[in-house]
Amino acid sequence: MSAEKTEKIVREVEVEPQLLEQIKKDVVRSSYVTPQSLALKYNVRVSVARKLLRDFEKEGLVVYVDGNSRIRIYMGAKAKVHKEG
């Protein structure tokens, strides 16, 4: 067994207004975004990121693409979609 201690990462529970505006700007043009990717990028809890994405969907900033009970995948409303063919 290793005697090393792992550091616990403490993520934010509340989102500051200026951070919220930055998140909105980035998310609206994102080709994909998940609660987990949002949480990692902006250092917020996954539960907070999940709620933000649900709110953004209601506001029309993101569109639900696919997912299941564990993960939801969204796309920014102004994201460029690559057409195949």
N, C-alpha and C positions, 0 to 999 in steps of 0.2 A: 504494500500500500504506500501511496505517496503521502508525504507530510505537507505537501503544498496546499494552500488554501485558495479557493477560487473566489474572485471578487464578485459580489452581487451587484448587478446593475439596477439602479433605481431610476425608473422612468417617470416622466411627468404625468400627473393625473389631470391637470387643467391645462388648457392651451391659452397662451397669451394672445391678445387681439392682433398684434403685429405678426406673430407666427401663424395665426389662422389665415390672415391675408396672403402670406407667402405660400402656405399649403394650397389655398384655392387657386393661386396663379399657376402653380406647378401641376396640380392635379388635372386641371381643365384641358391641358395639352398633352397629357400622358397617354402613351399607347396602351398601357395597362397599369393597374394599381390594385394592390391587395391590402387588407388591413395590416398584414405582417410587414410588407415593404414600407408602408407609411409609418408604422411604429418604429422601424429601424432607422429610417431616414431622418425623422424629426424627433426622435427620443421621447415618444409618448407611449403609453400602454396600448396594447392591442385592443383592449375593450374600448378605449377612447377613440382609436383609429376606426374601429368598426362603426361606432356611433357617428363620427364625422362623415364617413362615407355614406351612411344611410341618409344623413341630413343633406349632403351634397347631391345625392340622387333625387331627393325631393325638390331641391333648388334647380335641378337640371344641369348641374356642373359635370356630373359623371353619368354613365349609362351602365347598367348591370349587363354583363356579358355572359358569364357562366359561373357555376359553382355548385356546391353541395352544402351539407350541414356544417362542414368544418371550415370551408374556405369559400369566399366570394370574390370573383374577379370583375373589376370594373374597368371602363375605358373612359378617358376624358371626352367631354362633349365636343371639343374642338380638335381632337386627335386626328392626325392624318391616317387614313386607312389604306393599307397597301392591297391593291387588287392583284390576284393571281390570274395568269392566263394570258 
